[in-house]
Amino acid sequence: MKNCDLVKIEWFDAIDGEPGWQHFEKMKTLELPRVIDVGWKIHEDDKKIILMASFLDDLEGDVGGRYVAIPKSWINKVTKLA
């Protein structure tokens, strides 16, 4: 965990439409949900950032959970917190 930054990531997620038939005009007005996640940035490459919310401090090796891989093209802003 010493090499992982604590960050806040603001990003836009995909949305799945309502079931059943919908008018095109209604579909065109869908807004992408704005998501804010806070956690440790455990990986970053040219396609994604992997953010982890929890880690175990008492086990040997790096062990964590509650992670999300966010496509970089969906990210609006990354703020380093610590």
VMD Tcl script that builds the backbone (N, CA, C; Angstrom):
set m [mol new atoms 246]
animate dup $m
set s [atomselect $m all]
$s set {name element resname resid chain x y z} {
  {N N MET 1 A 0.818 -1.202 0.000}
  {CA C MET 1 A 0.000 0.000 0.000}
  {C C MET 1 A 0.859 1.263 0.000}
  {N N LYS 2 A 2.129 1.127 0.281}
  {CA C LYS 2 A 2.998 2.303 0.324}
  {C C LYS 2 A 3.099 3.004 -1.029}
  {N N ASN 3 A 2.913 2.263 -2.103}
  {CA C ASN 3 A 3.043 2.837 -3.446}
  {C C ASN 3 A 1.703 3.230 -4.052}
  {N N CYS 4 A 0.632 3.157 -3.283}
  {CA C CYS 4 A -0.702 3.450 -3.812}
  {C C CYS 4 A -1.196 4.798 -3.312}
  {N N ASP 5 A -1.643 5.641 -4.238}
  {CA C ASP 5 A -2.217 6.938 -3.863}
  {C C ASP 5 A -3.676 6.770 -3.476}
  {N N LEU 6 A -4.114 7.528 -2.474}
  {CA C LEU 6 A -5.530 7.636 -2.142}
  {C C LEU 6 A -6.104 8.729 -3.038}
  {N N VAL 7 A -7.130 8.389 -3.835}
  {CA C VAL 7 A -7.655 9.333 -4.821}
  {C C VAL 7 A -9.179 9.381 -4.802}
  {N N LYS 8 A -9.693 10.468 -5.335}
  {CA C LYS 8 A -11.122 10.597 -5.634}
  {C C LYS 8 A -11.238 10.640 -7.152}
  {N N ILE 9 A -12.083 9.769 -7.710}
  {CA C ILE 9 A -12.281 9.731 -9.155}
  {C C ILE 9 A -13.729 10.090 -9.456}
  {N N GLU 10 A -13.909 11.079 -10.330}
  {CA C GLU 10 A -15.238 11.461 -10.803}
  {C C GLU 10 A -15.358 10.932 -12.230}
  {N N TRP 11 A -16.406 10.150 -12.470}
  {CA C TRP 11 A -16.550 9.520 -13.782}
  {C C TRP 11 A -18.008 9.350 -14.146}
  {N N PHE 12 A -18.240 9.094 -15.420}
  {CA C PHE 12 A -19.589 8.892 -15.931}
  {C C PHE 12 A -19.761 7.425 -16.286}
  {N N ASP 13 A -20.818 6.813 -15.774}
  {CA C ASP 13 A -21.082 5.397 -15.989}
  {C C ASP 13 A -22.063 5.210 -17.142}
  {N N ALA 14 A -22.057 4.017 -17.697}
  {CA C ALA 14 A -23.049 3.651 -18.711}
  {C C ALA 14 A -24.400 3.460 -18.029}
  {N N ILE 15 A -25.451 3.557 -18.798}
  {CA C ILE 15 A -26.795 3.346 -18.261}
  {C C ILE 15 A -27.512 2.342 -19.154}
  {N N ASP 16 A -28.227 1.451 -18.530}
  {CA C ASP 16 A -29.030 0.479 -19.256}
  {C C ASP 16 A -30.468 0.982 -19.244}
  {N N GLY 17 A -31.113 0.950 -20.368}
  {CA C GLY 17 A -32.456 1.497 -20.486}
  {C C GLY 17 A -33.521 0.666 -19.796}
  {N N GLU 18 A -34.707 1.234 -19.743}
  {CA C GLU 18 A -35.856 0.565 -19.146}
  {C C GLU 18 A -36.294 -0.593 -20.035}
  {N N PRO 19 A -36.861 -1.625 -19.447}
  {CA C PRO 19 A -37.357 -2.732 -20.275}
  {C C PRO 19 A -38.600 -2.306 -21.061}
  {N N GLY 20 A -38.844 -2.986 -22.136}
  {CA C GLY 20 A -40.028 -2.696 -22.935}
  {C C GLY 20 A -39.747 -1.679 -24.022}
  {N N TRP 21 A -40.798 -1.343 -24.758}
  {CA C TRP 21 A -40.683 -0.414 -25.878}
  {C C TRP 21 A -40.616 1.019 -25.377}
  {N N GLN 22 A -39.707 1.797 -25.978}
  {CA C GLN 22 A -39.541 3.202 -25.603}
  {C C GLN 22 A -39.463 4.039 -26.877}
  {N N HIS 23 A -39.967 5.246 -26.818}
  {CA C HIS 23 A -39.857 6.177 -27.935}
  {C C HIS 23 A -38.412 6.660 -28.057}
  {N N PHE 24 A -37.970 6.852 -29.292}
  {CA C PHE 24 A -36.612 7.313 -29.548}
  {C C PHE 24 A -36.311 8.605 -28.791}
  {N N GLU 25 A -37.257 9.534 -28.778}
  {CA C GLU 25 A -37.023 10.836 -28.129}
  {C C GLU 25 A -36.727 10.658 -26.642}
  {N N LYS 26 A -37.408 9.730 -25.984}
  {CA C LYS 26 A -37.126 9.476 -24.568}
  {C C LYS 26 A -35.720 8.903 -24.402}
  {N N MET 27 A -35.350 7.959 -25.287}
  {CA C MET 27 A -34.013 7.365 -25.204}
  {C C MET 27 A -32.916 8.408 -25.409}
  {N N LYS 28 A -33.161 9.348 -26.304}
  {CA C LYS 28 A -32.154 10.371 -26.620}
  {C C LYS 28 A -31.899 11.325 -25.458}
  {N N THR 29 A -32.831 11.413 -24.510}
  {CA C THR 29 A -32.683 12.371 -23.410}
  {C C THR 29 A -32.048 11.760 -22.163}
  {N N LEU 30 A -31.653 10.490 -22.216}
  {CA C LEU 30 A -31.029 9.865 -21.055}
  {C C LEU 30 A -29.755 10.606 -20.660}
  {N N GLU 31 A -29.558 10.798 -19.379}
  {CA C GLU 31 A -28.350 11.428 -18.847}
  {C C GLU 31 A -27.473 10.338 -18.229}
  {N N LEU 32 A -26.173 10.414 -18.470}
  {CA C LEU 32 A -25.253 9.464 -17.858}
  {C C LEU 32 A -25.137 9.746 -16.362}
  {N N PRO 33 A -25.153 8.706 -15.526}
  {CA C PRO 33 A -24.998 8.934 -14.098}
  {C C PRO 33 A -23.561 9.341 -13.761}
  {N N ARG 34 A -23.428 10.378 -12.940}
  {CA C ARG 34 A -22.119 10.845 -12.479}
  {C C ARG 34 A -21.791 10.080 -11.209}
  {N N VAL 35 A -20.631 9.441 -11.199}
  {CA C VAL 35 A -20.201 8.608 -10.079}
  {C C VAL 35 A -18.964 9.233 -9.443}
  {N N ILE 36 A -18.888 9.189 -8.104}
  {CA C ILE 36 A -17.697 9.619 -7.375}
  {C C ILE 36 A -17.247 8.450 -6.517}
  {N N ASP 37 A -16.020 7.981 -6.749}
  {CA C ASP 37 A -15.425 6.906 -5.962}
  {C C ASP 37 A -14.177 7.417 -5.270}
  {N N VAL 38 A -13.941 6.938 -4.047}
  {CA C VAL 38 A -12.726 7.241 -3.297}
  {C C VAL 38 A -12.075 5.922 -2.926}
  {N N GLY 39 A -10.772 5.824 -3.141}
  {CA C GLY 39 A -10.056 4.606 -2.778}
  {C C GLY 39 A -8.598 4.691 -3.156}
  {N N TRP 40 A -7.923 3.570 -3.028}
  {CA C TRP 40 A -6.504 3.489 -3.363}
  {C C TRP 40 A -6.355 3.073 -4.815}
  {N N LYS 41 A -5.566 3.850 -5.542}
  {CA C LYS 41 A -5.293 3.532 -6.942}
  {C C LYS 41 A -4.215 2.453 -6.959}
  {N N ILE 42 A -4.620 1.194 -7.234}
  {CA C ILE 42 A -3.665 0.089 -7.198}
  {C C ILE 42 A -3.071 -0.216 -8.568}
  {N N HIS 43 A -3.679 0.328 -9.631}
  {CA C HIS 43 A -3.142 0.097 -10.978}
  {C C HIS 43 A -3.650 1.176 -11.924}
  {N N GLU 44 A -2.773 1.551 -12.855}
  {CA C GLU 44 A -3.167 2.461 -13.932}
  {C C GLU 44 A -2.375 2.098 -15.166}
  {N N ASP 45 A -3.073 1.991 -16.284}
  {CA C ASP 45 A -2.404 1.832 -17.569}
  {C C ASP 45 A -3.097 2.745 -18.579}
  {N N ASP 46 A -2.822 2.576 -19.854}
  {CA C ASP 46 A -3.380 3.497 -20.846}
  {C C ASP 46 A -4.878 3.321 -21.065}
  {N N LYS 47 A -5.482 2.235 -20.559}
  {CA C LYS 47 A -6.905 1.987 -20.766}
  {C C LYS 47 A -7.767 2.147 -19.524}
  {N N LYS 48 A -7.187 1.963 -18.335}
  {CA C LYS 48 A -8.026 1.911 -17.130}
  {C C LYS 48 A -7.266 2.330 -15.881}
  {N N ILE 49 A -8.057 2.651 -14.848}
  {CA C ILE 49 A -7.563 2.818 -13.487}
  {C C ILE 49 A -8.325 1.815 -12.632}
  {N N ILE 50 A -7.600 1.083 -11.775}
  {CA C ILE 50 A -8.249 0.168 -10.846}
  {C C ILE 50 A -8.160 0.789 -9.457}
  {N N LEU 51 A -9.332 0.982 -8.871}
  {CA C LEU 51 A -9.474 1.627 -7.569}
  {C C LEU 51 A -9.967 0.585 -6.574}
  {N N MET 52 A -9.356 0.548 -5.381}
  {CA C MET 52 A -9.714 -0.416 -4.352}
  {C C MET 52 A -10.126 0.325 -3.092}
  {N N ALA 53 A -11.221 -0.117 -2.460}
  {CA C ALA 53 A -11.754 0.577 -1.293}
  {C C ALA 53 A -11.260 0.013 0.037}
  {N N SER 54 A -10.938 -1.275 0.085}
  {CA C SER 54 A -10.552 -1.901 1.353}
  {C C SER 54 A -9.297 -2.745 1.171}
  {N N PHE 55 A -8.457 -2.781 2.214}
  {CA C PHE 55 A -7.304 -3.669 2.199}
  {C C PHE 55 A -7.101 -4.244 3.592}
  {N N LEU 56 A -6.476 -5.406 3.633}
  {CA C LEU 56 A -6.169 -6.056 4.906}
  {C C LEU 56 A -4.738 -5.728 5.278}
  {N N ASP 57 A -4.551 -5.230 6.483}
  {CA C ASP 57 A -3.242 -4.784 6.931}
  {C C ASP 57 A -2.498 -5.868 7.707}
  {N N ASP 58 A -3.160 -6.985 8.031}
  {CA C ASP 58 A -2.526 -7.974 8.901}
  {C C ASP 58 A -2.148 -9.276 8.203}
  {N N LEU 59 A -2.286 -9.338 6.891}
  {CA C LEU 59 A -1.892 -10.526 6.144}
  {C C LEU 59 A -0.606 -10.256 5.388}
  {N N GLU 60 A 0.123 -11.324 5.108}
  {CA C GLU 60 A 1.340 -11.186 4.335}
  {C C GLU 60 A 0.988 -10.937 2.872}
  {N N GLY 61 A 1.593 -9.975 2.266}
  {CA C GLY 61 A 1.316 -9.642 0.873}
  {C C GLY 61 A 0.191 -8.632 0.760}
  {N N ASP 62 A -0.069 -8.196 -0.452}
  {CA C ASP 62 A -1.114 -7.206 -0.713}
  {C C ASP 62 A -2.447 -7.915 -0.915}
  {N N VAL 63 A -3.408 -7.644 -0.029}
  {CA C VAL 63 A -4.732 -8.252 -0.092}
  {C C VAL 63 A -5.762 -7.152 0.063}
  {N N GLY 64 A -6.713 -7.074 -0.864}
  {CA C GLY 64 A -7.726 -6.037 -0.786}
  {C C GLY 64 A -9.034 -6.495 -1.389}
  {N N GLY 65 A -10.024 -5.605 -1.348}
  {CA C GLY 65 A -11.331 -5.910 -1.884}
  {C C GLY 65 A -12.099 -4.661 -2.242}
  {N N ARG 66 A -13.339 -4.872 -2.691}
  {CA C ARG 66 A -14.227 -3.806 -3.146}
  {C C ARG 66 A -13.515 -2.916 -4.167}
  {N N TYR 67 A -13.164 -3.517 -5.292}
  {CA C TYR 67 A -12.422 -2.780 -6.311}
  {C C TYR 67 A -13.276 -2.568 -7.555}
  {N N VAL 68 A -12.884 -1.576 -8.329}
  {CA C VAL 68 A -13.574 -1.277 -9.578}
  {C C VAL 68 A -12.525 -0.890 -10.622}
  {N N ALA 69 A -12.703 -1.386 -11.840}
  {CA C ALA 69 A -11.864 -0.994 -12.967}
  {C C ALA 69 A -12.661 0.008 -13.800}
  {N N ILE 70 A -12.139 1.213 -13.915}
  {CA C ILE 70 A -12.841 2.291 -14.609}
  {C C ILE 70 A -12.107 2.603 -15.910}
  {N N PRO 71 A -12.791 2.516 -17.056}
  {CA C PRO 71 A -12.139 2.899 -18.315}
  {C C PRO 71 A -11.721 4.367 -18.272}
  {N N LYS 72 A -10.506 4.650 -18.696}
  {CA C LYS 72 A -10.010 6.030 -18.651}
  {C C LYS 72 A -10.871 6.980 -19.466}
  {N N SER 73 A -11.460 6.484 -20.553}
  {CA C SER 73 A -12.284 7.361 -21.384}
  {C C SER 73 A -13.575 7.769 -20.678}
  {N N TRP 74 A -13.930 7.116 -19.567}
  {CA C TRP 74 A -15.132 7.454 -18.801}
  {C C TRP 74 A -14.815 8.423 -17.660}
  {N N ILE 75 A -13.529 8.647 -17.380}
  {CA C ILE 75 A -13.114 9.457 -16.232}
  {C C ILE 75 A -13.119 10.932 -16.587}
  {N N ASN 76 A -13.726 11.737 -15.707}
  {CA C ASN 76 A -13.777 13.171 -15.869}
  {C C ASN 76 A -12.656 13.864 -15.081}
  {N N LYS 77 A -12.374 13.356 -13.853}
  {CA C LYS 77 A -11.406 14.041 -12.998}
  {C C LYS 77 A -10.845 13.070 -11.967}
  {N N VAL 78 A -9.530 13.172 -11.704}
  {CA C VAL 78 A -8.869 12.406 -10.646}
  {C C VAL 78 A -8.196 13.396 -9.716}
  {N N THR 79 A -8.487 13.280 -8.423}
  {CA C THR 79 A -7.898 14.162 -7.416}
  {C C THR 79 A -7.131 13.312 -6.409}
  {N N LYS 80 A -5.842 13.590 -6.245}
  {CA C LYS 80 A -5.034 12.869 -5.260}
  {C C LYS 80 A -5.356 13.411 -3.868}
  {N N LEU 81 A -5.714 12.525 -2.947}
  {CA C LEU 81 A -6.076 12.917 -1.586}
  {C C LEU 81 A -4.919 12.703 -0.608}
  {N N ALA 82 A -4.121 11.687 -0.819}
  {CA C ALA 82 A -2.968 11.410 0.070}
  {C C ALA 82 A -1.995 10.523 -0.649}
}
mol reanalyze $m
mol bondsrecalc $m
mol representation Tube
mol addrep $m
